[in-house]
Amino acid sequence: MLDYILIGLCLVLVGIVGLQFTYMFYLDRIDRERKKHVRHLERRVKRMTEQLESSGQRLADQTEILERVYPDYILEDEQWADVIDER
């Protein structure tokens, strides 16, 4: 009778170990997917940073052209505040 109890206990322990391995593989897969997602986000941030820098450079060039063409052109944020207050 003790042999059957020990065999049952061993099978239960093998089942628990199987569940733990399954969970460990699941966590490993989730970790790989998160790392892949982080790499994707890093590439996207890099691309968007480059676009922002090029847009800033383009804006600076356009502002310089406007200042040369219209010497009295002044870019001030206070003008926008006046426009917003009027509405």
C-alpha positions, 0 to 999 in steps of 0.5 A, a space after each residue: 500500500 505504501 508503494 502505491 502512495 509513493 508512486 502517486 506522490 511521485 506522479 503529483 510531484 512530476 505534474 507540479 514540475 511540469 506546470 512549473 516548466 510550462 510557466 517558466 517557458 511562458 514567462 521566457 516567451 513573454 520576456 522575449 516579446 517585451 524585449 522585442 517590443 522595447 527594441 521596436 519602440 526604441 527604433 521608433 523613438 530614434 526615427 521620430 527624434 530624427 524627424 523632429 530635428 529635421 523639422 526644427 532645422 526646416 523651421 529655423 531655415 524658414 524663419 531665417 528666410 522670413 526675417 530676411 524677406 520681411 525685416 520687421 517679422 518677429 516671432 513672438 509667442 505673446 502674439 498668439 496669447 493676444 489672439 487666443 484672448 480675443 476669442 
